[in-house]
Amino acid sequence: MLRSPITRAWHQAGLRSLFGGRVGRQLRTFAAVGTALLAVNVLLYTFAVLPASARLAEQQGRYADLKRQYAEAVLFQKQKQALTGLRMGALAQKDVPLLIKDLVQMARRLNLAVGAINSDIPTPGAGGLTVLTFTVPLSGSYPNIKRFIYEIETTDRMVGIQDLRFDTDRSAVRIDMKLVTYLREE
């Protein structure tokens, strides 16, 4: 757009009067303060907020690691107590005949015939425990044998079933049950 020299002069005078007077000084002050605040904001964000957010992310990761380590330590202490109790609950060598007697009585109470019980040679295990396995031959009805197995699985004694071998005929089920227990050293 073409302007005449008069229009040009008038605009220059208007701008000059706009920025030259009292209002002009206020606008310059406002612009300077705004620019300074923007610069302070950029500096604050660069030197305070960004490093703080990086530290926060690092601390959150460290907190998660410490929380996981604490949970593992608590679990370890619980397992350690359980294993100590397990070791204390293990049978002594002198208690084995009582265990066998209890198993025979349990089988007879369930109307099962019990054959000769054979024991393997005890083998040393970890943690001062010895592993003892023995075979219990039983014969009787299937529901009674099933109930005997349930009784073994839910007993408060440290006895587990290692192996089962079934044989059937017309009147009864015959089973060879290999049981395992742990003996503590005295």
Secondary structure as GFF3:
##gff-version 3
##sequence-region A 1 186
A	DSSP	alpha_helix	5	20	.	.	.	ID=ss1
A	DSSP	alpha_helix	22	44	.	.	.	ID=ss2
A	DSSP	pi_helix	45	49	.	.	.	ID=ss3
A	DSSP	alpha_helix	50	89	.	.	.	ID=ss4
A	DSSP	three_ten_helix	93	95	.	.	.	ID=ss5
A	DSSP	alpha_helix	96	109	.	.	.	ID=ss6
A	DSSP	beta_strand	113	114	.	.	.	ID=ss7
A	DSSP	beta_strand	118	119	.	.	.	ID=ss8
A	DSSP	beta_strand	123	124	.	.	.	ID=ss9
A	DSSP	three_ten_helix	126	128	.	.	.	ID=ss10
A	DSSP	beta_strand	129	140	.	.	.	ID=ss11
A	DSSP	alpha_helix	142	154	.	.	.	ID=ss12
A	DSSP	beta_strand	159	168	.	.	.	ID=ss13
A	DSSP	beta_strand	173	184	.	.	.	ID=ss14
###
